[in-house]
Amino acid sequence: MRDIDLLKNNGVNIEQSLELFGDMETYDSTLEDFLETITQKLSEIQKYKEVTDMPNYAILVHSLKSDAKYLGFTKLAEISFAHEMHSKENDVMFIYEHYDELMNETDRILQLLGQYLGKEKVTSVVSSSKETIKDKKILVVDDSNVIRNLIQKIFDEEFEVIAAADGREALAFLESNPGVKLYGILLDLNMPNINGFTVLDYFKQNNLFAKIPVAIITGDDSKETALKAFTYPIVDVLTKPFNERDVKRVVTSMINFH
């Protein structure tokens, strides 16, 4: 006989679930079905997260929330519900910041069910999440070490942040890594050696704007500078000083570009 206490002691609300399923035989059979279908569902959730397709992401995490609620996985249902609400609001940064939380709790449930149902091995979903995050790169081009470090700190858990101290370093990186996939570039305008407008010209000449979204970060808040910047197909202009919310808003705009 399977150990029901194993589920109860790990936060599964068996009593609530039995109000729906009636008996443990039906409940256990439903758990088996859940294990058989969850891998495909998680794969689709990850796919829609990667391409920032929030409408379809919301549909799938809603489905995960419903399954979790019916089966008594209270914490997973709560986390899934939060993802559903934020994806419906197109809050991409919330999804990226809390994706590991969703995957970790899902993985905990899967390992628990594997133990309860006597499965020899249940594949973990956690490692693939970490790899996906670090495969996402953004380039920060600014002569201020403070700005580069700030952006690195803000996005360290969501992206691999590549830093360049001026336009020369940025162009050197782009030319030496022609196949690199960048989710965006945060580009300062006023820099030594090669400034931001020269980098923008390089993008224009090499038709890179369609491949890599660019957002400007600048300490020059003059109308002339903004107008000149927007003669290029940039995503947005972020004026210094800025805060974490401002940076996340602009990076979200770059993510949505893909």
Buried (B, 14 or more C-beta within 10 A) or exposed (E): EEEBEEBEEBBBBBEEBBEEBEEBEEBBEBBEEBBEEBEEBBEBBBEBBEEBBBEBBBBBBBBBBBBBBBBBBBBBBEBBBBBBBBBBEBBBBBBBBBBBBBBBBBBBBBBBBBBBEEEEEBEEBBEBBEEBBEEBBBBBBBBBEEBBEBBBEBBEEBBBBBBBBBBBBBBEBBEEEEEEEBBBBBBBBEBEEBBBBBBBEBBEEEEBBEEBBBBBBBBBEEEEBBEBBEEBEBBBBBBBEBEEEBBBBBBBBBBEBB
